[in-house]
Amino acid sequence: MARTPPARVSGGRILGDLRLAARKGDRAALSLALDQMRTLAHSPRYWERYLVLLRNPLARLVDLLVIKQGERIAHQKGWKLPRPAPASERTRRRPGRKATPPRRRAATPPGAQPSLFD
């Protein structure tokens, strides 16, 4: 059997599908464009092409929606980001330093400030 070469992902074709989906509400074109965008986004080989594609505001909007969906999938699969350090560890004081009270502004005598109405 003859093997067919993999279809190339084109930025212009993706944008055309996105425009068609935006104008006519074509779900098939939207799903096709999303699939091709995922192909570009998830493969390091095509990452630069994906960044060029994101110059278009429509593609950027779809990317935000895809990322949101990607976060849901990651949550369902149990993938977790490392937790940030607790606040008590971040604000821990250095040993040997004294806590200084906050400085107050010195009150200026009433005659020292020039009048605005002179």
C-alpha positions as CSV (number, residue, x, y, z in Angstrom):
1,M,0.0,0.0,0.0
2,A,1.2,3.5,-0.8
3,R,1.6,5.8,2.2
4,T,0.2,9.3,1.9
5,P,2.4,12.0,3.3
6,P,1.1,13.8,6.3
7,A,-0.9,16.9,5.6
8,R,1.0,20.1,6.2
9,V,-0.4,22.6,8.6
10,S,-0.7,26.0,7.1
11,G,-1.2,29.3,9.0
12,G,-3.2,30.7,6.2
13,R,-5.5,27.7,6.1
14,I,-6.0,27.9,9.8
15,L,-6.9,31.6,9.7
16,G,-9.3,30.9,6.7
17,D,-11.1,28.2,8.8
18,L,-11.3,30.5,11.8
19,R,-12.8,33.3,9.7
20,L,-15.3,30.8,8.1
21,A,-16.3,29.6,11.6
22,A,-16.7,33.2,12.8
23,R,-18.8,34.3,9.9
24,K,-21.0,31.4,9.2
25,G,-20.8,29.5,12.5
26,D,-19.3,26.4,10.8
27,R,-18.4,24.0,13.6
28,A,-16.5,21.7,11.3
29,A,-14.2,24.5,10.3
30,L,-13.7,25.5,13.9
31,S,-12.8,22.0,15.0
32,L,-10.5,21.6,12.1
33,A,-8.7,24.9,12.9
34,L,-8.5,24.0,16.6
35,D,-7.0,20.6,15.8
36,Q,-4.4,22.2,13.5
37,M,-3.6,24.9,16.1
38,R,-3.1,22.2,18.7
39,T,-0.7,20.4,16.3
40,L,1.3,23.6,16.0
41,A,1.2,24.5,19.7
42,H,2.1,21.1,21.2
43,S,5.0,20.3,18.9
44,P,8.3,22.1,19.5
45,R,9.1,21.8,15.8
46,Y,6.3,24.1,14.8
47,W,6.4,26.5,17.8
48,E,7.8,29.4,15.8
49,R,5.0,29.0,13.2
50,Y,2.5,29.1,16.1
51,L,3.9,32.3,17.4
52,V,3.5,33.9,13.9
53,L,-0.1,32.6,13.8
54,L,-0.8,34.4,17.2
55,R,-0.3,37.8,15.6
56,N,-3.8,37.5,14.4
57,P,-6.4,38.6,17.1
58,L,-8.8,35.8,16.1
59,A,-6.2,33.1,16.6
60,R,-5.1,34.7,19.8
61,L,-8.7,34.6,21.1
62,V,-9.0,30.9,20.1
63,D,-5.7,30.2,21.8
64,L,-6.9,31.6,25.1
65,L,-10.0,29.3,24.9
66,V,-7.8,26.3,24.0
67,I,-5.5,27.0,26.9
68,K,-8.4,27.2,29.2
69,Q,-9.5,23.8,27.9
70,G,-6.0,22.5,28.3
71,E,-6.0,23.5,32.0
72,R,-9.2,21.5,32.5
73,I,-7.7,18.5,30.9
74,A,-4.6,18.8,33.0
75,H,-6.8,19.0,36.1
76,Q,-8.8,15.9,35.1
77,K,-5.6,13.9,34.5
78,G,-4.2,15.0,37.9
79,W,-1.3,17.0,36.5
80,K,-0.3,19.7,39.0
81,L,2.0,22.7,39.0
82,P,4.4,23.1,41.8
83,R,2.8,25.0,44.7
84,P,4.2,28.4,45.5
85,A,6.0,28.8,48.8
86,P,3.7,29.6,51.7
87,A,3.5,33.3,52.7
88,S,5.2,32.7,56.1
89,E,8.4,31.4,54.3
90,R,8.5,34.2,51.8
91,T,8.2,36.9,54.4
92,R,10.6,35.4,56.8
93,R,13.0,38.0,58.2
94,R,16.7,37.6,58.0
95,P,18.4,36.7,61.2
96,G,20.2,39.5,63.0
97,R,18.0,42.3,61.7
98,K,15.9,44.4,64.0
99,A,12.4,45.2,63.0
100,T,12.1,49.0,62.4
101,P,8.9,50.8,62.9
102,P,7.5,52.6,59.8
103,R,8.7,56.2,59.5
104,R,6.3,59.0,59.9
105,R,6.4,62.1,57.8
106,A,7.6,65.1,59.5
107,A,5.0,67.7,60.0
108,T,5.9,71.0,58.3
109,P,5.3,74.2,60.2
110,P,2.4,76.2,58.8
111,G,4.5,79.2,57.8
112,A,7.1,77.1,55.8
113,Q,4.8,76.2,53.0
114,P,4.1,78.9,50.4
115,S,0.5,80.0,50.0
116,L,-1.3,79.2,46.8
117,F,-3.2,82.5,46.8
118,D,-0.3,85.0,46.9
